[in-house]
């Protein structure tokens, strides 16, 4: 259950940081930061590392404090945040049709 809490927390925070309107004024443009703050995979990694770092202060998840866990949980957060952001959009489950032209009915 701890891993599920970690994944959902990381996804939620990543979504807010990357797509939240509240950060539109302070989020650097793609040209300034190379798109870092517009990438769920990039931001997701660092969100995972930060969540790992604060895990002694929460009861939702507890992981041993070592560098290997930090890297693994950063990778887990990055991968799941990106995957979930590709599966779910503002209006629910995404269902784009690949290989079809936009003008085709």
Wavefront OBJ file of the C-alpha trace (Angstrom):
o trace
v 0.000 0.000 0.000
v 2.911 2.326 0.762
v 4.117 2.102 -2.828
v 0.662 3.000 -4.150
v 0.521 6.049 -1.837
v 3.967 7.080 -3.045
v 3.021 6.730 -6.724
v -0.262 8.620 -6.366
v 1.387 11.385 -4.316
v 4.185 11.746 -6.863
v 1.721 11.807 -9.771
v -0.484 14.430 -8.140
v 2.382 16.754 -7.248
v 3.967 16.315 -10.689
v 0.678 17.149 -12.415
v 0.281 20.302 -10.352
v 3.849 21.440 -11.020
v 3.788 20.708 -14.762
v 0.205 21.577 -15.716
v -1.301 23.575 -12.834
v -2.458 27.093 -13.682
v -1.341 28.285 -10.271
v 2.284 27.984 -11.459
v 1.806 29.554 -14.926
v 3.333 32.867 -13.843
v 6.421 31.364 -12.181
v 7.006 28.345 -14.437
v 9.878 29.136 -16.832
v 9.120 28.971 -20.554
v 10.291 26.017 -22.632
v 12.994 28.186 -24.196
v 14.454 29.308 -20.849
v 14.594 25.959 -19.031
v 14.834 23.653 -22.048
v 11.340 22.332 -21.421
v 12.244 20.800 -18.044
v 9.269 22.301 -16.192
v 6.922 21.181 -18.990
v 7.954 17.510 -18.824
v 6.131 15.098 -16.497
v 9.010 12.634 -16.759
v 11.697 15.172 -15.775
v 9.776 16.842 -12.966
v 8.458 13.440 -11.855
v 11.979 12.196 -11.130
v 12.774 15.096 -8.820
v 9.367 14.931 -7.157
v 10.111 11.279 -6.360
v 13.514 12.121 -4.912
v 12.018 14.920 -2.793
v 9.201 12.661 -1.566
v 11.823 10.068 -0.666
v 13.721 12.736 1.253
v 10.695 13.755 3.302
v 9.527 10.206 3.969
v 10.715 10.305 7.639
v 8.114 13.048 8.183
v 5.080 11.179 6.861
v 3.230 8.018 7.803
v 2.021 7.335 4.255
v 5.233 5.595 3.243
v 8.517 4.659 4.889
v 11.579 3.665 2.918
v 15.129 3.071 4.136
v 17.207 6.211 3.662
v 19.957 5.383 1.177
v 21.059 6.634 -2.241
v 19.903 3.521 -4.088
v 16.337 3.919 -2.828
v 16.430 7.609 -3.755
v 17.383 6.788 -7.354
v 14.931 3.893 -7.636
v 12.014 5.887 -6.240
v 12.930 8.849 -8.449
v 12.811 6.527 -11.459
v 9.549 4.977 -10.306
v 8.005 8.403 -9.837
v 9.250 9.564 -13.237
v 7.965 6.528 -15.106
v 4.581 6.339 -13.438
v 3.994 10.102 -13.582
v 4.737 10.134 -17.308
v 2.667 7.019 -17.992
v -0.326 8.250 -16.013
v -0.137 11.705 -17.619
v -0.232 10.015 -21.043
v -3.205 7.843 -20.035
v -5.306 10.517 -18.335
v -6.067 14.045 -19.534
v -8.234 16.885 -18.299
v -11.390 15.072 -19.427
v -10.549 11.565 -18.227
v -9.073 8.644 -20.117
v -7.281 9.659 -23.315
v -8.353 7.791 -26.419
v -6.575 9.343 -29.372
v -6.510 7.323 -32.558
v -2.999 6.945 -33.868
v -2.424 6.450 -37.587
v -5.552 8.361 -38.633
v -5.622 11.778 -40.144
v -7.427 14.464 -38.178
v -9.688 15.246 -41.124
v -10.947 11.663 -41.476
v -14.336 10.926 -39.934
l 1 2 3 4 5 6 7 8 9 10 11 12 13 14 15 16 17 18 19 20 21 22 23 24 25 26 27 28 29 30 31 32 33 34 35 36 37 38 39 40 41 42 43 44 45 46 47 48 49 50 51 52 53 54 55 56 57 58 59 60 61 62 63 64 65 66 67 68 69 70 71 72 73 74 75 76 77 78 79 80 81 82 83 84 85 86 87 88 89 90 91 92 93 94 95 96 97 98 99 100 101 102 103 104 105
